[in-house]
Amino acid sequence: MAEVQLEKMVARDHVIARSKDGTVATGEEMTATGDNGKQHIILTSPSNAQVIDPKKNTVTGPFITFDQADGTAHVVGAGTMHSEPQDGQEQNGPMNVSWQKAADVDGAANKIDVTGQVVATTTSKDGFQTIATGQRAHIDLHKKPTTQPASTQPAVAKNAGGMEMDAFKGKEVAAVTLDQDAVVTSTLPDAQGGVLQQFQLKGPTIIFRQVGDNGLPAKSVTVPKPGTMLVRDHRTPEKKKPDDQGSASGATRFDWQKSLVYVEAEQRAVITGDVVVVHKDDDPKSPKVVMNADKVTAWFAQPAKKQRATTRPAKSDPNAAGQLKYIIAEGGIVTVTRENAVLEARRIDYDPLRHLMTAIGSAQNPVQFTSADGMETVQAERVIWDTITWNTTFQHIVARYQPPKRAVQAAPQLPTTAPVIGRRRLKP
């Protein structure tokens, strides 16, 4: 038989197509055209066409196209994507993404763009449920590293009859950018469906990086614009592990005007630009504590390391990952306010493990503390504020001021004789 190339094929009524790599496409109608051995496939269905690869990754939408010539794929209209965990990310469950407008994959440019009320959800093995939303999502892809030696055999042309429907095969996600009202919320629910622990990030743009420019793992989170971070921990002390008793219970909110950069390898977030930190304990009678600073650096709990079956289980709580462990506020004058008490210094540290807030100064630039009743102002090189008792300790006092006590005036004495008013004498 003479060799032939596909020019055009139209299939209708419950179409099922299988590619040579095991990908299965289903829909009500499929149109395939060929030009110089490169295929263009259009798959449509009023009730959503569907493409499933051998790893069970799934894409659905009313209008799906694949173009082998330029390595692009498009989903026009509302659609969904189901993604199984990639190699090295088995600690997370599958990710489900939905959108209302379109999804565009450019294999040659290594990018995916999703638009229109994007919602991505996933659940980790330790029970945290994560929801990411935004009006747009941009995904940068990176070619997976390979240890296979380069082939010395001459290239062989692909079979023109084999369909290619995986526009980014052999690639991994390098970075994800959420745009326009981006919100990421990771929640560990309690038995009643309430919030036991929660981490939330808001901003116009949120960037999640998985792989660096050199191809090596480099996980980080960046909010390059004003935003908000909320950390909540409502576990009771008896539900915490011994190594996690110092995590800050209650809710802590961070607001900033410039940026936030979080590096997972260091478990550290650097927040800049008129930073405001507000902490509120779970006790409804406890007043909130407010911190203002130009720059805040926050350290978080390390995730529990996997232990071998022959060793003892880790003492640390795997659910403690993401909880606050230490804070340093600095830049200009840092202020902490609780009720009417005010602490001012060039740098203030907070250690939740020891429940201590330490303001650091010097003889030339002392720390200043004003009591809640306004009856005492102390300047010292160091002030330690206990966040349990809210008692203060002063080290190397530079100055101390207490308003002078007002003199108590004696009560007026009644006259012993009746005063005379006119000609009449009043009886005392």
C-alpha positions, 0 to 999 in steps of 0.5 A, a space after each residue: 500500500 502506498 503511504 498516505 497522510 491524513 488530510 481531513 477526518 470528521 467523526 460524530 456521535 460519541 467519538 472516542 479517540 486514543 493516541 499512541 501514548 495512551 491518551 483518550 479523548 471523548 466528545 460528540 464531534 471530532 475534526 482532525 486535519 493534517 498538514 505536512 504530517 502535523 495535525 490539528 484536532 478539534 474536539 467538541 461536545 455540548 456536555 463537555 468534551 474530555 481528554 484523559 492521559 495515562 496518568 489520569 490527568 483530565 481536561 474537560 470543556 465544550 471546545 478543545 483543540 490541539 495543534 501539533 504544529 506549534 504545540 498548543 492546546 485551547 479550551 474555549 469556554 468554561 472547563 475543568 482540569 484534574 491533575 494528579 500529584 507530580 513526582 516528588 509531590 506525593 504529600 499532596 492530593 490531586 488538584 482540581 481547577 475550574 474556570 469560566 472563560 478559557 484555558 490556553 496551553 503553549 507547549 513551545 513557550 512553556 506556559 498555560 493561561 487560564 482566565 475567568 473566575 479561576 478556582 483551584 482546590 487540593 487536599 494534603 495528606 495531613 488534612 489541609 484543604 487549600 483553595 486558590 482563587 483569582 480572575 487569571 492564572 498563569 503557569 510557567 512550565 519547565 522541561 523535566 530533567 532527564 538522566 537518559 543519555 542523548 541518543 546517537 541514532 538518527 531522528 525518525 519521522 513520527 507516524 503521521 497517523 498517530 495523534 499527539 494530544 499532550 501539548 506539554 508532555 515531559 514538562 513540570 510546573 515551574 511557577 504559578 501566578 494568580 492575578 486579580 483579587 488572588 486569594 489562597 486559603 489553606 484550612 485544617 478543619 476540626 471534627 465539627 467542620 470549623 477551623 482548627 488551623 488556617 493560613 490565608 494569603 490575599 493580594 492583587 498578585 500571588 506567585 508560587 514558584 516550584 523550580 528555579 531558573 537553573 532547573 533545581 527545586 526552589 519553592 517560594 511565595 511572592 506577593 509583589 504588591 500590597 496584601 494581607 496574610 492571616 494565620 489562625 491556630 485554635 488548637 487547645 493546649 492539650 491538642 498540641 504536641 510538646 514541641 509545638 506548645 509555643 505556637 501562637 494561638 489565636 489569630 494573627 493578621 499581617 498587612 503590608 504596602 510593598 511586598 511579601 517574599 516567603 522562602 520555603 527552604 528557610 521557612 521565612 517570610 520577609 514583609 515590607 512597607 508600612 507593616 501592621 500586625 494584629 494578634 487576638 487571642 482566643 480568649 474573648 476578654 483578651 485585648 488585641 495587640 497591634 504592631 507597626 513597623 517598616 519591615 517584619 521577618 516571620 519564621 514558621 514551623 518546619 514540617 515534620 520529617 518522615 521517619 523510617 519504620 525502624 525509628 521512633 515517630 517524630 515528636 513534632 506535630 505535622 499539623 504545626 507546619 505554617 505556624 508562627 515561631 518567631 518575629 522580628 520587627 525593625 526599621 524606623 520606630 517600631 510600636 506595639 500597642 495593647 489597650 493604652 500601653 505603648 512600647 516603642 523601639 528600633 527593633 522588637 522581637 517576639 518569641 511565642 515559645 517563651 511568650 516574650 516580646 523583647 524591645 532592643 535599644 541602646 543608651 543613645 536610642 533607648 526603648 520607651 514604654 508607657 503604661 496603660 494608665 499613663 502614670 509611668 514612662 520608662 526609657 531603657 536599653 531593653 524592655 521585656 514584655 511578658 505576653 501571658 502576664 503582661 508584666 514588664 522588665 526593664 534592663 539598664 534604665 536610662 530615664 523614668 518619669 512619673 507624674 507628680 501626685 496631686 496634693 489632697 485638699 482637706 475637706 472644708 470645716 463647718 463653722 462652729 457658730 451660726 453665721 449671721 445673715 442680716 439680723 437673723 442668726 441661723 442655728 448651727 
